[in-house]
Every structure is written in structure tokens, then in C-alpha cells.
Amino acid sequence: MEFIDEEIERYVYDHTKNEGDLLARLQKETQDSLEYPQMVSGRMVGRFLKLQAQLLGARRILEVGTFSGYSALSMAEALPKDGRLYTCDEDPAAIAVAKRYFAESPHGNKIILLEGNALDSIADLCETFDMAFIDADKINYLNYFNAILPILRSGGLIVADNVLWSGRVLAPKEESDHAIHRFNETVCRDERVEALMLPVRDGLYCLRKK
């Protein structure tokens, strides 16, 4: 399902600040070499995440779903030198690509990659976070939200990607469709957060902890 006219989307892309050579190369390699290349965040989502981190003055960020590292590097740009971004993934092929680009980036030393089950990794963290980005297996979106919210500071932000799920939330059929719809319905009613859904690419849910 196309949510925005292709020409309008191109216009938006062209009028969003360029992400730089390293991220452009990372996106191309992702598209050329990894399975499910559409999972890469890309310029619009990447610049949006960086801007949110800047506006929050974030020093600690948690990401669930590293993939090839595009979104992690985008957010790391906004962190101060002593800032830290923890990112979780368990796909060896994607992790290998991410590690190479983290090593090449001047912001890569701010990133800590936690390999393995994300819920286990989150449970082991002893930090309070300013911001979190959820972009991993859709079945666990609610579990990730419930694990992250207690370690997010008041006024902190959770951004969840793919919450329109190519329009399948309108008439859920598969397990993942129902999981995303259930997540959307649940967080919208959750009195602990302010919720704003944006039709950016495949849908972004911005959840501010009260």
C-alpha cells in the first residue's frame, strides 16, 4: 500500500537534509547485500530520529533492532561525546555490516551493540534512557514497550517504526498484523504516555512518557 504520492515522497526526500556519504553507502550496501533491505530506516526516518534526539538533549538512547546500523548511526550523531546508544540485534549478517560501519564512523564509539535476545539484553541494563527506538520483530512490540517504559525518564520518548504495517493494521490477518494493531490500540489508551502517530513511510508512533 502506498500512503503518499510517489512524487510528493520524492519531493520530501529531496528537501530533507542529506545524510552524508557514509550513511548513503551503508544504505546502498544494505540494499545490495542483505535480505529484506526495505528494513533500513533511510534518510527521512534517520533524520527524524536524529532531530528528536537533539531536541531531547539525549545522552542515553536504546534501540531495539539494529539491522545494518543506519538508524543507530543517525541517532549517535546527536549524542555528545560521552553519550551512549545501546542497540540490540541477533542477525549475524546484519550485525557484521553494522559493525564495519560503526568502526568507520566518528560516532561509532558511542554505540554499544548487544547481541542476542533483545528482551534479555534490556533486562540486564542498569541505565535510565532519554529515548528509545523500536524497530524489530513485530510480535514483541508490546513486550519491548513494557520493558523499556520503566527505564525511560519522565519526558523521554519512544519511537516505534512500521506501525501502519503496509496498511495491514486496517484488516489484520497474519499474527504480525494483529500484533502491531494490538500494540497501537494498547499504547493509544495507556495513560502513562502521550501518543502521536505519524504517516511517515510505514508509520511512526511517538510516545512521550508523562
Order of alpha helices (4+ residues) and beta strands (2+ residues): alpha-alpha-alpha-beta-alpha-beta-alpha-beta-alpha-beta-alpha-beta-alpha-beta-beta
